[in-house]
Amino acid sequence: MVEDKPKKAHNAPQAGKKADRKKERKAGKHSNAPKNAKAFTFQSAGKAEKAARRNHDIGEKKLHVPLVDRTPLEAPPVVIAVVGPPGSGKSTLIKSLVKRYTKHNLAEIKGPITVVSGKKRRLTFIECANDMNSMIDVAKVADLVLLLIDASFGFEMETFEFLNILQSHGFPKVMGVLTHLDKFRNNKTLRTTKKRLKHRFWTEIYQGAKLFYLSGVINGRYPNQEVQNLSRFISVMKFRPLVWRNTHPYVVADRVEDLTDPELIHRKPNCDRTVTLYGYLRGTNLKPNMRIHIPGAGDHTLADVSVLPDPCALPDKERKRLDEKHKLIYAPMSDVGGVMYDKDAVYINVPGHFTKKSALAPSERQEGEEEQDEAYDTPAGPGEKMVMDLQDAQDTLAAQLAESELRIFSGSAPLRAGDVNSEDEEEQRGITESIEEDDTGRKRRRAVFGNEDEMDDDDDDDEEDEDDDIMMESGDEEDDDVDDEHIPQRGKALSKFDTRNIPRKGEKEDKEEQDNDHEIQFADSDSEFGGEDDDNDMVNVDGRQAHGSSDDEELAGELRWKANLKAKASEMFFGNRRINLMSLIYDRDDLTPEAIINGEYNNDDEDEEKDEEEEEFFTLKRDNSGKVAEPVDTAREKVDVDDLDVWDEEEMLDSIRNRFITGEDDDGKGGNGEEEEVYGDFEDLETGEGGAAEEEEDQALDPIEAERQRIAKRKEELRKKFDEEYEGDDDEGPKLDFYEKRKAEIDKQLSVNRAEFEEDDPRTRAMVEGYRPGSYVRLLIKDMPCEFIQNFDPVYPVLIGGLLTSEDQFGVVQVRLKRHRWHHKILKTNDPLIFSMGWRRFQSIPIYSLNDGTRNRMLKYTPEHMHCLATFYGPVHTPNTGFCAVQSVSDNKTSSFRISATGVVVDISQSAEIVKKLKLTGTPYKIYKNTAFIKDMFTSALEVAKFEGATIRTVSGIRGQVKKALGKPEGHYRATFEDKLLMSDIVFLRAWYPVKPRKYYNPVTSLLLSSKSGWQGMRLTGQVRREQEMRAPQKLDSAYKPIERKTRRFNTLKIPKSLQAELPFASKPKIAKPASKKSYLAKRAVILEPEEKKIFTLMQQLNTIRNDKDRKRKTKDTERRVENLKKKAKLENTRAEKEKERRKDYFRKEQRKQSSSSKASS
């Protein structure tokens, strides 16, 4: 064994920055130098100025435009959308987060999942499917987006498409999550990939956007520590209100139920359904009977809105941490805890087999199983034991309760529950259904009970008794059936939602108590009967009446609380009721205003007389004669005519004359002397000036002194106004800038709005301001298409968005649009486009135009890299509403970018006119000096008359004007020009033709289809021709033809000799005359010398030899080149065959892998 070498000792750095810092630190710690008086301050003005500027810039970056945050005190759950391409780990992340928050294991994820994440926050997770419709809907409601990115693959097109949809509909908070990091084996490659994806993510979102890393999957979930870090960021994140959601109410439905009559569905399966949607209300207040839009299902009207208890409520009080019982989860569409809501049914999944063999029929049991019965029936746990014990029950719980007995006193007979006919049993006994049609033609389901005929007979008897009482003028007892006309009775049919007139709990008990006074008392023992002369009734705990002594002291101590319970209950009931001042002032003549102010209006005798009237709301007021009193105006006091005679006296009129403006005091001056004696001097609260007392002081002072005081007071007021406006040296509070002031104003207005309806009951508050966000509501929608229920899939979100009054109207909408730079084709006018604007998704036909300052000129195609205007017919939205446009929402597996264009709404006015350039051409057939007759431009004299005075031009640039139509040739006209035309000139007229968009609106109804991604609207003309294999029609006039132009011969320019003589030399034509005789050089012949001839002959021979060698060389090169090409072709063929075999082997292996993986997954 080789001995281990000793470790090398650490050498501290002796030079460098680190060593210098250590030396400085050591010198500063042990030095005796005096402390710097200017420590921690700037030593130069430049550094101080830079630091101050930097701090100010950082503060300015944090400022945003103040928006009104309408989030209620008990906020709805935060919507967290988990978005990503298929296979990126969305379901695994949701399961991990739900396990982290609630300790629940989710088997499958369908629909919204709501959990309680903290003391004041709840979260709703939504998994976004890889579908354009789902991506658009989720982008409109998500408060936080968890964008999953497969790090092993990189960014995919779906990620960028979703980000562009978010930018159009208001950008919420976005957090990136990198998954599949466990596939990297090399750490350097992992770090490089992280850095590259992070910088690209920052480019799309913003610099410094949060990006989480999930390393791998352990037991079907991500590591606990990484999920915990992500959950902590989610729990403390703050959200900024978005403009569209801050002005519209919306609900993300987490449960759907079908309330349609099953009999109606059986008779007519495709009838319209009555559907209820459940979910948390978000945004602003939801008004009753509001128009709503369900993306994918169309516009509807709310038939009913009701607030339900919160299924996933926050802890009732402030806690330091959440207990296990407060970690709630609410996922009706997912299988949580074995309970799953599906359409109109609830499924309870109980794992295992809990049927006892002893409960099976003898024929179903086998012969050899009797010995195993006892072992088989032994339950494994308490839950299984409870289920099996229920199978041994001979009677139902209701039957056992009916057979139960109750003995109140030891000597009394036992009271059986079956002998007491409760109202609930009467309701449940013999209930049937009858379908009736009301006056409006609406079919309603009437619930008919078994004892309805008996109750009808009782009602008839009561009516007869009432008629007898009226005829006999008894007037002693009032029949309660008169009041019951406005209150639905038990045993009569009630509509499902008609609960407005049902009496409240206190009223019902009072009425039952009143009715029981007239019934005969029954008892099981003699001790329960009281004397007939007892006046003071006492109510026992069990509800029966008992009679005893009126003196409370005679009772025992433990029974003293029972004394005079009726009076105490009445006092508590009337003490909490709101005082009706109208009735006290106008109905109670015996009360004075002072008594009403002091509260001295409770008359015991009158309370006893009006006891029955106070307990009932709808009791008719009767006279002693038995006739119904006529209704009177309670706002007017009933005055006797005889009492008005006193106002005919002059003295009475003089006594109140000074109460009016035209009256005078005793001194003859207008005033209010008596009022001053009664009410004293007043003070103006705004100016702080006193009344008559200050005027008397001013009169007592010297006039000069009074003028000085008035000027000093005026100066003081001006100084106060100046201080309030500029806040110069006010030390009362910190000086607020515009941003802080605006925020304070918004907070103040919010507090005023919240305090306005705090004292109103919930029903009144809902009718006035609507249902508040944060509440769990139930929305009833009628006339819903049956396909919505038949093809319902909880994977796709159901969004209910409230529409404002203006958004329910349709018209011409003008938007500013820009084709997306990643879209592969430019957009063409009159091609259908699918818009996502507001809550709606619809298809329309836009017309593109460009404003040149005077008019909107139609464009055939969108510009390449700039905005243009688009005009189409559709629902009206307010300006600055963002939208995005796609050409198709169907899953057509396109490899290109699907977002076609984005933009905002510019104008909704109907006056936007788009014009198209129209060029009319003609040719002259008669030409005069400045006049010409034009043909082939118009077809009638009427068209010419319409364009009289229009400007025309020729191709050569000569301008002219249309004058008048000619009579004989139809469509010909006379025109004048600046110069004389030629017969070859072409005359054209530029005109503008108005173009109007087509009234086409086709909403996307994807939720009504079985395949949510298969919706297809109007197709492009090119798509139709491609599917039907048709060729585009060719116009003969548009076909390209060879242009045959006749050669034009122009006469030579002839300049007179007199004009040439006067021209300067530079301008004179330089035309040389052709020579008539040959020159000397042309005539001379060249003869070679003998020596020159030999040289010339030799050169010709050498050139001939060289040319022959070149010819042979080229021939050999050509042959060699051909051989090389043959060899290369042979090698290429061999290489292609090998590549083909290699590709076959590769794809054969890939196919085997896919088939094996599909078998394993199935």
C-alpha positions, 0 to 999 in steps of 0.5 A: 500500500502506498502511503497517503501523501500529506495534504498541501497547506493552505497559503493565504493570498499575499497580494490582490484585492482580497488581501488588500481588503483584509489589510484595510479591515485589520487596520481599521479595527485596531487603528487608533485613528479618529472616526470619520465624522462624515462616515456613510456619506458621499464624498463627491457631489457627482456620486451623490447626484448619480445615486439620487437619480438612480433611486428616483428612477427605481421609484418611478419604475415601480409606479403604475397607473392607479386602477380601481381594485374592486376585489371584495374583502373576501376575495374569490379563489385565485384562478391559476391556469397550468398551460403547456404543450402535451406531455409537458407535465401539466397534470403531474404539477397540479397533482403535486400542488394539490397534494402539497396544499390539501394532502389529497391524491387526485386520480384524474383532473377534470374541471376546476379544482379549488383548494384553501392555500392559506388563512386568506387565500384560495386557489383554483387550478385549471388545466388548459387543453391543447386547443385554440378555444381552450387557450383563448378562454383560459387567457381571459380568466387566469390570474396567474399562468404557470407556463410549462416548458419541456426543457429536453425539447425546448419552446414549442409553438403553443407556448408562443401562441398562448403568450400572444393571446395573453397580450391581447386580452390583458397580460396577467402574472406569468411564471415559467416552469421547466420540466424534464430536466432529468433527461440531461446527463451532462451538467454543462449541457443542463446549465447551458440549456437553462440559461438559453431558455431563461433568456428567451423566456425573459425576452417574451415576458420581461427581464427577470421573470421568475422561472422554476426548475422541476428536476424529475418525477418521484412516485408520480409527483415532483420533488416536495422541496421544489413544489414547496418553493413554487407553492410559497411563491403562489401563496404570497403573489400580488395581482394587479387588476386588469381593465376588462375583468375590472368592469365585467362580472364573470363566473368560471363554472365548476359544476353543471346540472340539467334541470329539464323535466325527464318526461319532456326529455323522454318525449322530445330528446332534442328539446332545449334544456334548463341548466344550472351553472355553479361557480364563484363570481368574479369581477364586478357585481352581477345584476339579476336578469343580466345578459351573459355570453358563454364562449362556445354556447352563445348569448343567454339571459339569466333566469335566476341567480341565487347565492349558495353557501361557500363549498370551500370556505376560508377559516372562520377566524384568524389562525396562525396556521391551517389545521388539517380540517381547514385544508379543504378541496372542492373539485366536483368534476374530478374524482375527489374522495370517491364523489364525482359530479357528472352533468345531473348525477352524483357518483360515489365510488366505493372500492371493493366488494361489500355485498354479503353472501347471506343477502344473495338469493339462494339461486345465486349462491353456489353449493360449496360456498356455505362454509365460507359465508362466515369468513367472507362476511367478516368486515376488514374495517369500520367502514366496511362493517358499517356498509355490511351492517346496513344490509342486515337492517330489516326496516328503513330508518323512517319506519324505525322512527315511526315505531319509536315511542316517547314518554314525557311524564312517568304516568302518561301514556307513551307517544308514538311518532307514527301517530303524529301527522307531521307536515313533512309526512303530508308533503311526502305522501302521495306526491304526483306530477302534472304538467300544465300550461299557463297563460304565457304558453310556458309548460310548468310542472305542478306537484300534486299531493295526496291530501290536496282534495281534502285541503281544497274541501277545507278551503271551501269550508273556510270560504263558506264560513267567511261568507257567513261571517260577513253576512252576519256582520260578526267582525269578531274573528278574521278568516286567515284564508283571505291572507293566504291568497298571497302566500303559497300554502303547503300542498299547493304547487310551487314553482321551483324558484317562486319563493318570494312570498314564502313567509320567513321563519318568524312569521310562519311560527307566529301564524302557526301559533295563532292558528293553534289558538282556535284548535282543540287541545289534546293531551295524553294526561290530565295534568296537561289540561289547564283551567278555562279561566286562566288568562296567563299562558305559559309555553313549555319547552316542548311547545305545548301550552301550560297554565299556572299562576301569574306570579313568578315568585310562586315558581321554583327557581329552576322554572322561573325562566319559563314565566311569561315567555310569550311576553318576552318573545313578543318583546324581543320580536318587536324590539328588533323590528324597524320602526315605521315612522310613516305609520307613527306620524300619520296613523297615530293621532294620539302621539305628539312629535315630542313623544315620537322623538323620545320613543314614548309610542309603545302602548301596551293596550294598543299592542295587545289589540293589534297583536294579530295585525302585527304578526301578519303582513297581508291582513286586510283592515276592516271596520267594525261594520265588517266592510273592507276599509278603503285605502288612503294616502298615508302621506296626507293627513285626513283633515276635517272640513270644519277645522278649516274655517278658522283660517278665514279669520284675518287675525289667524292669517296675520299671525303667520304672515311673517313666516313667508318671504313677502311678510314683514316684521312689526317694524316693517322690515322683512326678517325672522325675529321669532325664529331667532328667539326660538332657534337662536343665531346661526352660523354659516358652516362654509364661511364660518361667519356668524348670523345676526349676532355678528351683524349687531356687533358690526353695527355697534363698531365704528364703520371704519373699524368694521371695514378694517375687520372685513378686509382682514377677514377677506385676507385670511380667507385668501391666505387659507385658500392659497395654503390649501392649493399649494401646501407650502409650509403645512406641517400637518402631514406629509406632502402627497404627490399626484400618484398618492393623491389618486390612490387616496381618492380611489381608496376613499371612493371604495370605502364610500361604496362599501359603506353605502349598502352595509346596513341593507339586507342581502336581498335588497342589496342584490336588487340594487347593486347586484350580487357581489363578487366572491360569493358562490352563485347558482345561475339558472339558464333556460333555453340552452341547446341540448347539445351543451348537455349531451356533449359536455366535457369537463376538460374544456372550461365553461366561462359565463361572462356578463355583458354590458348594455352596449355590448349586446348591440351589433353594428359596424366595428372599426379596429386597428389591426396588424398581421402577426409577424410570424404568420406565414401569409398576408391577409386578404380583404373579404376573407373570413376571420375568427375574432376573439373580442371581449368574451366572444369568439365569432367569425366575420368578414373584414375589409382592410383600409388605410387612412390617407388623411382625407378618406379610408382607402380599401386595401386588397391585402394587409401591409407587410410591417405596419398597422391598418384599419379593419372594418367588419360587422359584429358586436359593439365593444368599447374603444381600446378593447384588445382582440386577436384573430385566427383563421381557424380554431379547428385542430388541423395539425398545421405547422405554422403560427396560428395567430393571424393578427392582433389589434384594438378597437378604434371606433364604433361609429357607423359613419366610417366609409371605405372607398375603393379606387375606380379608374375609367378609361376612354379614347378620343375620336375627334380632336380639335385644338383644346377640345376632344370628343371621348368615347368608351368611358361611359355607357349612357348620358346619365352617367356622363351627367353625373360626372360633369366637371370631373377631372380627367387626365391622359397617360402623357399627363395632359389634364382636362375636364368633363364638359357635356354629354353628346346627344347622338352617340350614347355615352360619348362626351365633350371634354377640354384639355390643357393642350392638343391631344393625339389620337393615340392618347388614352384618357382616364378618370379616377373615381372612388367607389364606396364599399360596405362590409357584409353583415355576417356574424357567426359565433363559434359554438365549439361547446355544442360539438362532440369534438370541441376542436372540430368547429369549422365556419365559413371556408376560404375560396381557395380551401373550397376549390382545393377540397373539390379539386377545382381550378380558379376561373380565368378571365380572358381580359386578365390573361397575359397576351403578347403586346404588339406595338406598331412602330411609330415613325416621327418626321424629322425636325426641320429648322428654318435656315433663318432660325438656324442663323440666329441660334448660338453655335451650341444649339445649331444642328450638327448634321454632316453631309454624306461624302459624294467621292471616296477618300484617298485612303479608301482608294489606295491598295496595300501590297506586301513585300516578299519578306513580310509575306513570308512572315505572314505565312509563317504566323498563319501556319503556327496559329493553325498548329496551335488551334489543332492542339487546342481542339485535341486537348478539349476533346480529351478533357471532354472524354475524361469529364464524362468518365468522372461523371459516370463514376460519381453517379455510380457512387451516388447510387450506392450511397442512396441505397445505403441511406435508404436501408438505414432509414428503413431500419430506423423507422422500423425500430421507432414503430416498434417502440411506439407500439410497445409504449402504447400497449404499456399505456393501455 
